[in-house]
Amino acid sequence: MHGHEVETWQPCGSQQVYWLRGEVRPLGELRARHRTLTERPYAAIFAVLRVRPLPPATDGFAADYDGQVHVEQLFWADAVIGEDCERRLN
């Protein structure tokens, strides 16, 4: 999900939501895809990312989430979201 001061990621099949951190390039690509795939801020998209875990945030917006991850690469993104995300990965 992307919107004003919000960038989060929820792994497929998980109830946990993570704050996104990362380098300018992969996050910029993800933001650009979000803008082309959605008509409004905060709309969820389906994205396949390579991430690595980061230590938990102790302050700021990120501290309100289950953790934070560093985005290393965006493989692809799609506007269609469904209950069957595991099937879509195969």
Backbone as numpy.savetxt, mean C-alpha at the origin, in Angstrom:
# Nx Ny Nz CAx CAy CAz Cx Cy Cz
-3.88 2.10 0.02 -4.73 3.26 0.02 -3.84 4.48 0.02
-4.24 5.47 -0.72 -3.47 6.71 -0.80 -4.42 7.89 -0.75
-4.06 8.88 0.03 -4.81 10.12 0.14 -3.97 11.12 0.90
-4.54 12.25 1.23 -3.80 13.29 1.94 -3.24 12.74 3.26
-1.92 12.69 3.35 -1.20 12.22 4.54 -1.53 10.79 4.93
-1.98 9.98 3.98 -2.26 8.56 4.25 -1.73 7.72 3.11
-0.86 6.77 3.44 -0.41 5.76 2.48 -0.27 4.46 3.25
-1.18 3.54 2.98 -1.20 2.29 3.73 -1.27 1.10 2.78
-0.95 -0.07 3.33 -0.96 -1.31 2.58 -1.48 -2.41 3.48
-2.40 -3.22 2.96 -2.94 -4.36 3.68 -2.61 -5.61 2.90
-1.76 -6.49 3.45 -1.41 -7.72 2.72 -2.63 -8.58 2.44
-2.58 -9.26 1.33 -3.64 -10.15 0.92 -3.94 -11.18 2.02
-5.20 -11.29 2.40 -5.62 -12.27 3.40 -5.35 -11.86 4.84
-4.89 -10.65 5.07 -4.55 -10.19 6.42 -5.51 -9.10 6.86
-5.69 -8.99 8.15 -6.47 -7.89 8.72 -5.57 -6.73 9.14
-4.25 -6.95 9.10 -3.31 -5.92 9.50 -3.10 -4.89 8.39
-2.90 -3.66 8.79 -2.68 -2.57 7.84 -1.37 -1.88 8.22
-0.52 -1.66 7.22 0.81 -1.10 7.44 0.97 0.26 6.77
1.71 1.11 7.43 2.07 2.41 6.88 3.19 2.20 5.87
3.11 2.88 4.74 4.13 2.74 3.69 5.21 3.81 3.82
6.44 3.37 3.72 7.62 4.23 3.63 8.36 3.77 2.39
9.33 4.53 1.95 10.12 4.05 0.82 10.82 5.16 0.08
11.53 4.75 -0.95 12.25 5.68 -1.80 11.26 6.42 -2.70
11.68 7.53 -3.23 10.83 8.36 -4.06 10.29 7.60 -5.27
11.14 6.83 -5.93 10.71 6.18 -7.18 9.57 5.17 -7.00
9.73 4.14 -6.15 8.62 3.18 -6.07 7.35 3.79 -5.47
7.49 4.69 -4.50 6.30 5.32 -3.94 5.66 6.25 -4.96
6.47 6.95 -5.74 5.93 7.82 -6.79 5.18 7.02 -7.85
5.72 5.86 -8.21 5.04 4.99 -9.17 3.71 4.51 -8.61
3.71 4.15 -7.34 2.48 3.68 -6.70 1.44 4.80 -6.63
1.87 6.01 -6.28 0.94 7.15 -6.25 0.36 7.44 -7.63
1.21 7.39 -8.64 0.75 7.65 -10.01 -0.26 6.60 -10.45
-0.01 5.34 -10.15 -0.96 4.27 -10.51 -2.27 4.47 -9.77
-2.20 4.85 -8.50 -3.42 5.09 -7.73 -4.26 6.19 -8.39
-3.60 7.27 -8.81 -4.33 8.37 -9.46 -5.00 7.92 -10.75
-4.35 7.05 -11.53 -4.94 6.62 -12.80 -6.02 5.56 -12.60
-5.96 4.82 -11.50 -6.90 3.71 -11.28 -8.14 4.10 -10.48
-8.09 5.23 -9.79 -9.21 5.60 -8.92 -9.72 7.00 -9.27
-10.90 7.26 -8.82 -11.50 8.58 -9.06 -11.50 9.45 -7.81
-11.11 8.87 -6.68 -11.12 9.64 -5.44 -9.98 9.20 -4.52
-9.55 10.13 -3.66 -8.52 9.77 -2.69 -9.03 8.71 -1.73
-8.14 7.98 -1.14 -8.42 6.96 -0.13 -9.09 5.71 -0.69
-9.32 5.64 -1.99 -9.87 4.42 -2.58 -8.77 3.36 -2.60
-9.14 2.14 -2.29 -8.18 1.05 -2.28 -7.92 0.55 -3.69
-6.71 0.07 -3.94 -6.36 -0.61 -5.18 -5.68 -1.92 -4.82
-5.56 -2.80 -5.79 -4.86 -4.07 -5.61 -3.45 -3.86 -6.17
-2.43 -3.99 -5.34 -1.05 -3.77 -5.79 -0.16 -4.91 -5.31
0.73 -5.34 -6.18 1.73 -6.33 -5.82 3.04 -5.57 -5.62
3.55 -5.64 -4.39 4.73 -4.89 -3.99 5.79 -5.80 -3.42
7.03 -5.37 -3.50 8.09 -5.99 -2.71 8.35 -5.01 -1.57
8.18 -5.47 -0.34 8.37 -4.63 0.83 9.29 -5.33 1.82
9.85 -4.54 2.71 10.58 -5.11 3.83 10.07 -4.44 5.10
9.97 -5.21 6.18 9.44 -4.64 7.42 10.40 -3.61 8.01
9.83 -2.64 8.67 10.58 -1.63 9.40 10.21 -1.71 10.87
11.03 -1.15 11.76 10.63 -1.11 13.17 9.33 -0.32 13.32
8.54 -0.65 14.33 7.28 0.07 14.54 7.52 1.56 14.76
6.61 2.37 14.26 6.68 3.82 14.47 6.25 4.13 15.90
6.85 5.13 16.48 6.49 5.51 17.85 5.73 6.83 17.91
5.65 7.54 16.77 4.90 8.78 16.75 4.40 9.06 15.34
3.57 10.08 15.21 3.03 10.44 13.91 1.91 9.50 13.47
1.44 9.70 12.24 0.35 8.89 11.70 0.69 7.41 11.67
1.94 7.09 11.35 2.34 5.69 11.21 2.18 4.90 12.51
2.25 5.57 13.65 2.12 4.88 14.94 0.72 4.32 15.16
-0.25 4.79 14.39 -1.63 4.32 14.54 -1.91 3.02 13.79
-0.92 2.48 13.11 -1.12 1.27 12.28 -0.39 0.08 12.88
-0.63 -1.11 12.30 -0.04 -2.34 12.82 1.47 -2.39 12.67
2.02 -1.57 11.84 3.46 -1.52 11.62 3.73 -0.65 10.41
4.96 -0.71 9.94 5.31 0.02 8.73 6.25 -0.82 7.89
6.17 -0.61 6.60 7.00 -1.34 5.66 7.65 -0.36 4.69
8.79 -0.77 4.18 9.53 0.01 3.20 9.24 -0.58 1.82
8.68 0.22 0.91 8.37 -0.24 -0.44 9.66 -0.25 -1.25
10.03 -1.43 -1.76 11.22 -1.55 -2.59 10.89 -1.58 -4.08
9.72 -2.15 -4.41 9.35 -2.25 -5.82 7.85 -2.43 -5.98
7.30 -1.77 -6.99 5.92 -1.97 -7.41 5.96 -2.87 -8.64
5.34 -4.04 -8.56 5.29 -4.95 -9.71 4.12 -4.61 -10.62
2.92 -4.46 -10.06 1.76 -4.05 -10.83 0.65 -3.64 -9.89
-0.32 -2.94 -10.46 -1.47 -2.49 -9.68 -2.71 -2.55 -10.56
-3.86 -2.76 -9.92 -5.12 -2.91 -10.62 -6.22 -2.26 -9.77
-7.21 -1.71 -10.41 -8.32 -1.08 -9.69 -9.31 -2.10 -9.13
-9.33 -3.30 -9.66 -10.30 -4.30 -9.25 -9.84 -4.94 -7.95
-10.71 -4.92 -6.96 -10.40 -5.53 -5.67 -11.51 -6.52 -5.36
-11.14 -7.67 -4.89 -12.15 -8.66 -4.56 -11.77 -9.45 -3.33
-12.65 -10.30 -2.94 -12.42 -11.16 -1.79 -11.38 -12.23 -2.08
-11.07 -12.42 -3.36 -10.23 -13.55 -3.77 -8.81 -13.10 -4.13
-8.19 -12.30 -3.29 -6.88 -11.76 -3.65 -5.82 -12.86 -3.80
-5.89 -13.92 -3.01 -4.90 -15.00 -3.15 -4.98 -15.63 -4.54
-6.19 -15.83 -5.04 -6.37 -16.42 -6.37 -5.78 -15.51 -7.44
-5.92 -14.22 -7.27 -5.41 -13.27 -8.25 -3.90 -13.28 -8.32
-3.24 -13.70 -7.27 -1.77 -13.73 -7.25 -1.20 -14.91 -8.01
-2.01 -15.92 -8.26 -1.52 -17.13 -8.94 -1.61 -17.02 -10.44
